[in-house]
Amino acid sequence: MKRFWVFMTLLLTIFSLFAEEENSQDENACDYARQAKDIEIWQKYLEKFPEGKCAFEAETEIEKLKNENQAPEQPAEERAEEEKYEKEPTFMVMTLEPVVYYRPYKAAGISLLVVGLAADLAGGITYYTGWFKDDSKMMLGGLITSIVGAPLWITGAVLLSIRKPMPSKNVELSSLSVAPTKGGAYASFGLNF
């Protein structure tokens, strides 16, 4: 009886593998037809997979491509103007000032990093000294010191890695207005800094 069940399991596995292979062929053919955007390729897809996942899409794409091929001809002047714009290179000029960064938590980060590393070093030395002397209290003190030191130096490293852009120190003229009056003129200006 066990042989029968093993044989049935093998058959089921083989059939499921072939079904997945056919689905993957359908998906690959559909993707290829989408990329090619050609009527003949969509027709070949429909011949091979008439009930495939992309059968409806294939029919609509065939109709769409047939309609595009039957589009009325544009006058030569319009085509020449379109080609002129298509062939002209487009340039984009960007002037970017380099962004200067600073570390706002540098002092706190360095101090926490140093204190945490010193605590880990002291805790390690204390732990191993207690281990060699067979002193459980010393080992426990070293372990606690190391456990306390690890978050300190990790926090210090994180604070040290935080960067922020420097605020702009430029003064810019934002608005300028002049209004004539009977006895002269009034002027006002606005600054951004």
Secondary structure as a PSIPRED ss2 file (coil, helix, strand):
# PSIPRED VFORMAT (PSIPRED V4.0)

   1 M C   1.000  0.000  0.000
   2 K H   0.000  1.000  0.000
   3 R H   0.000  1.000  0.000
   4 F H   0.000  1.000  0.000
   5 W H   0.000  1.000  0.000
   6 V H   0.000  1.000  0.000
   7 F H   0.000  1.000  0.000
   8 M H   0.000  1.000  0.000
   9 T H   0.000  1.000  0.000
  10 L H   0.000  1.000  0.000
  11 L H   0.000  1.000  0.000
  12 L H   0.000  1.000  0.000
  13 T H   0.000  1.000  0.000
  14 I H   0.000  1.000  0.000
  15 F H   0.000  1.000  0.000
  16 S H   0.000  1.000  0.000
  17 L H   0.000  1.000  0.000
  18 F H   0.000  1.000  0.000
  19 A H   0.000  1.000  0.000
  20 E H   0.000  1.000  0.000
  21 E H   0.000  1.000  0.000
  22 E H   0.000  1.000  0.000
  23 N H   0.000  1.000  0.000
  24 S H   0.000  1.000  0.000
  25 Q H   0.000  1.000  0.000
  26 D H   0.000  1.000  0.000
  27 E H   0.000  1.000  0.000
  28 N H   0.000  1.000  0.000
  29 A H   0.000  1.000  0.000
  30 C H   0.000  1.000  0.000
  31 D H   0.000  1.000  0.000
  32 Y H   0.000  1.000  0.000
  33 A H   0.000  1.000  0.000
  34 R H   0.000  1.000  0.000
  35 Q H   0.000  1.000  0.000
  36 A H   0.000  1.000  0.000
  37 K C   1.000  0.000  0.000
  38 D C   1.000  0.000  0.000
  39 I H   0.000  1.000  0.000
  40 E H   0.000  1.000  0.000
  41 I H   0.000  1.000  0.000
  42 W H   0.000  1.000  0.000
  43 Q H   0.000  1.000  0.000
  44 K H   0.000  1.000  0.000
  45 Y H   0.000  1.000  0.000
  46 L H   0.000  1.000  0.000
  47 E H   0.000  1.000  0.000
  48 K H   0.000  1.000  0.000
  49 F C   1.000  0.000  0.000
  50 P C   1.000  0.000  0.000
  51 E C   1.000  0.000  0.000
  52 G C   1.000  0.000  0.000
  53 K C   1.000  0.000  0.000
  54 C C   1.000  0.000  0.000
  55 A H   0.000  1.000  0.000
  56 F H   0.000  1.000  0.000
  57 E H   0.000  1.000  0.000
  58 A H   0.000  1.000  0.000
  59 E H   0.000  1.000  0.000
  60 T H   0.000  1.000  0.000
  61 E H   0.000  1.000  0.000
  62 I H   0.000  1.000  0.000
  63 E H   0.000  1.000  0.000
  64 K H   0.000  1.000  0.000
  65 L H   0.000  1.000  0.000
  66 K H   0.000  1.000  0.000
  67 N H   0.000  1.000  0.000
  68 E H   0.000  1.000  0.000
  69 N H   0.000  1.000  0.000
  70 Q C   1.000  0.000  0.000
  71 A C   1.000  0.000  0.000
  72 P C   1.000  0.000  0.000
  73 E C   1.000  0.000  0.000
  74 Q C   1.000  0.000  0.000
  75 P C   1.000  0.000  0.000
  76 A H   0.000  1.000  0.000
  77 E H   0.000  1.000  0.000
  78 E H   0.000  1.000  0.000
  79 R H   0.000  1.000  0.000
  80 A H   0.000  1.000  0.000
  81 E H   0.000  1.000  0.000
  82 E H   0.000  1.000  0.000
  83 E H   0.000  1.000  0.000
  84 K H   0.000  1.000  0.000
  85 Y H   0.000  1.000  0.000
  86 E H   0.000  1.000  0.000
  87 K H   0.000  1.000  0.000
  88 E C   1.000  0.000  0.000
  89 P C   1.000  0.000  0.000
  90 T C   1.000  0.000  0.000
  91 F C   1.000  0.000  0.000
  92 M C   1.000  0.000  0.000
  93 V C   1.000  0.000  0.000
  94 M C   1.000  0.000  0.000
  95 T C   1.000  0.000  0.000
  96 L C   1.000  0.000  0.000
  97 E C   1.000  0.000  0.000
  98 P C   1.000  0.000  0.000
  99 V C   1.000  0.000  0.000
 100 V C   1.000  0.000  0.000
 101 Y E   0.000  0.000  1.000
 102 Y E   0.000  0.000  1.000
 103 R C   1.000  0.000  0.000
 104 P C   1.000  0.000  0.000
 105 Y C   1.000  0.000  0.000
 106 K H   0.000  1.000  0.000
 107 A H   0.000  1.000  0.000
 108 A H   0.000  1.000  0.000
 109 G H   0.000  1.000  0.000
 110 I H   0.000  1.000  0.000
 111 S H   0.000  1.000  0.000
 112 L H   0.000  1.000  0.000
 113 L H   0.000  1.000  0.000
 114 V H   0.000  1.000  0.000
 115 V H   0.000  1.000  0.000
 116 G H   0.000  1.000  0.000
 117 L H   0.000  1.000  0.000
 118 A H   0.000  1.000  0.000
 119 A H   0.000  1.000  0.000
 120 D H   0.000  1.000  0.000
 121 L H   0.000  1.000  0.000
 122 A H   0.000  1.000  0.000
 123 G H   0.000  1.000  0.000
 124 G H   0.000  1.000  0.000
 125 I H   0.000  1.000  0.000
 126 T H   0.000  1.000  0.000
 127 Y H   0.000  1.000  0.000
 128 Y H   0.000  1.000  0.000
 129 T H   0.000  1.000  0.000
 130 G H   0.000  1.000  0.000
 131 W H   0.000  1.000  0.000
 132 F H   0.000  1.000  0.000
 133 K H   0.000  1.000  0.000
 134 D C   1.000  0.000  0.000
 135 D C   1.000  0.000  0.000
 136 S H   0.000  1.000  0.000
 137 K H   0.000  1.000  0.000
 138 M H   0.000  1.000  0.000
 139 M H   0.000  1.000  0.000
 140 L H   0.000  1.000  0.000
 141 G H   0.000  1.000  0.000
 142 G H   0.000  1.000  0.000
 143 L H   0.000  1.000  0.000
 144 I H   0.000  1.000  0.000
 145 T H   0.000  1.000  0.000
 146 S H   0.000  1.000  0.000
 147 I H   0.000  1.000  0.000
 148 V H   0.000  1.000  0.000
 149 G H   0.000  1.000  0.000
 150 A H   0.000  1.000  0.000
 151 P H   0.000  1.000  0.000
 152 L H   0.000  1.000  0.000
 153 W H   0.000  1.000  0.000
 154 I H   0.000  1.000  0.000
 155 T H   0.000  1.000  0.000
 156 G H   0.000  1.000  0.000
 157 A H   0.000  1.000  0.000
 158 V H   0.000  1.000  0.000
 159 L H   0.000  1.000  0.000
 160 L H   0.000  1.000  0.000
 161 S H   0.000  1.000  0.000
 162 I C   1.000  0.000  0.000
 163 R C   1.000  0.000  0.000
 164 K E   0.000  0.000  1.000
 165 P E   0.000  0.000  1.000
 166 M C   1.000  0.000  0.000
 167 P C   1.000  0.000  0.000
 168 S C   1.000  0.000  0.000
 169 K C   1.000  0.000  0.000
 170 N C   1.000  0.000  0.000
 171 V C   1.000  0.000  0.000
 172 E E   0.000  0.000  1.000
 173 L E   0.000  0.000  1.000
 174 S E   0.000  0.000  1.000
 175 S E   0.000  0.000  1.000
 176 L E   0.000  0.000  1.000
 177 S E   0.000  0.000  1.000
 178 V E   0.000  0.000  1.000
 179 A E   0.000  0.000  1.000
 180 P E   0.000  0.000  1.000
 181 T E   0.000  0.000  1.000
 182 K C   1.000  0.000  0.000
 183 G C   1.000  0.000  0.000
 184 G E   0.000  0.000  1.000
 185 A E   0.000  0.000  1.000
 186 Y E   0.000  0.000  1.000
 187 A E   0.000  0.000  1.000
 188 S E   0.000  0.000  1.000
 189 F E   0.000  0.000  1.000
 190 G E   0.000  0.000  1.000
 191 L E   0.000  0.000  1.000
 192 N E   0.000  0.000  1.000
 193 F C   1.000  0.000  0.000
